[in-house]
C-alpha cells in the first residue's frame, strides 16, 4: 500500500509545482469512457484566483509529510521517477459502469480509471515505483492493448479483487486502472479515440475550469443509491411537487470550479427530462434563495455579510431542458478556505 500512497502524493503535488512542459507530438485532451458512472477532472490553472489555494496546499502538504516523516522518501521518489520540474497539466478519474451500489454495499472497490497528463520517462517512473514497493508488494511487467505495462500486486488490495496496472502513452500520458480490462479501454480511448463519452465532451463547463465533476444519468444514480439504502425517493414528493419523478428523471449533471484572472465561480448544470422540468428547477432555486437572503440581511457578522454577497451574485439560467446555476466565489472566501486548510493540517 505504501507504493500507491507515494505515487499518489507525487501526482497530486506535481499539479501544484512548476509550469507544464508540453512535449512535442500529439496533443491529448481529457476524456471519459462512455460507460463511466462519474468522472472528475482537474486542469492546472495559472489564474491568480487559484494562488491562495495552491499556497495553502503546499503548506499543508509539507506539514503532513514532515509530520509522518515521509518527506525524504517522497523527494527521492520524485527525483528517481524523473518528475522534478514537471507538473500535471490535467487529470481525469472515472468510476466505471459496474453496479456501483452493490459494490458499495459489499465494501468492494469499483472499477476506477485515471489518466494523468504529465511529461515523463516511463522506464524511470516504473523503476521508481518498483523501488518504493513494500516487502509484500511486487511490480510485474505485463502488456495491455499492445503497450508495455506494469501491475502492482498487493495482498491487501487483492482482498478487494484489485490489481492496479499502469502504462504510458508517448511519454505524455500516465494511464492507471484497477484492472487490466479497464486499462485496455483507457488505452483505446486515448490512443485510438474509441469509446468516448460524447456528453462529457459536449457538456464542457466552460473555459477556466479547474475542477469538474460530471455524472451522466444523475437521476438514475440517485435513485439507485436511495434504493440501496431502502428508499424509493417518495419522501421528495413532500418537499418538492412531483419531486420523485423530477429527480429520478434527471440526466447529465455537470459541476465545475472556474477561475479566470482574479475571479472565480462555481457553475452547475443539469439536464432535466423536459423543458418544463428545467423551468421548475430554475424556479425552485430562485425561491429557495429568497428566505436565505432575508435571514442574512438581519445578521451583522462578517461571515453572514460574505454569504449574502455570494447569494446576491448567484445567477440562474439555462435554455430548454438545461438548468444552470452560477455562484461567484469571492477572493475573501477563497482565502478563508485556504487558511482553514492550513490550520487543519497543523
Secondary structure as GFF3:
##gff-version 3
##sequence-region A 1 346
A	DSSP	alpha_helix	2	14	.	.	.	ID=ss1
A	DSSP	beta_strand	38	43	.	.	.	ID=ss2
A	DSSP	alpha_helix	48	67	.	.	.	ID=ss3
A	DSSP	alpha_helix	71	80	.	.	.	ID=ss4
A	DSSP	beta_strand	90	95	.	.	.	ID=ss5
A	DSSP	alpha_helix	100	105	.	.	.	ID=ss6
A	DSSP	beta_strand	112	117	.	.	.	ID=ss7
A	DSSP	alpha_helix	122	131	.	.	.	ID=ss8
A	DSSP	beta_strand	137	144	.	.	.	ID=ss9
A	DSSP	beta_strand	147	154	.	.	.	ID=ss10
A	DSSP	alpha_helix	155	158	.	.	.	ID=ss11
A	DSSP	beta_strand	165	169	.	.	.	ID=ss12
A	DSSP	beta_strand	173	177	.	.	.	ID=ss13
A	DSSP	alpha_helix	180	187	.	.	.	ID=ss14
A	DSSP	pi_helix	188	192	.	.	.	ID=ss15
A	DSSP	alpha_helix	198	202	.	.	.	ID=ss16
A	DSSP	beta_strand	209	215	.	.	.	ID=ss17
A	DSSP	alpha_helix	218	228	.	.	.	ID=ss18
A	DSSP	three_ten_helix	234	238	.	.	.	ID=ss19
A	DSSP	alpha_helix	243	248	.	.	.	ID=ss20
A	DSSP	beta_strand	253	260	.	.	.	ID=ss21
A	DSSP	beta_strand	263	271	.	.	.	ID=ss22
A	DSSP	alpha_helix	275	297	.	.	.	ID=ss23
A	DSSP	alpha_helix	302	312	.	.	.	ID=ss24
A	DSSP	beta_strand	315	317	.	.	.	ID=ss25
A	DSSP	beta_strand	322	328	.	.	.	ID=ss26
A	DSSP	alpha_helix	331	345	.	.	.	ID=ss27
###
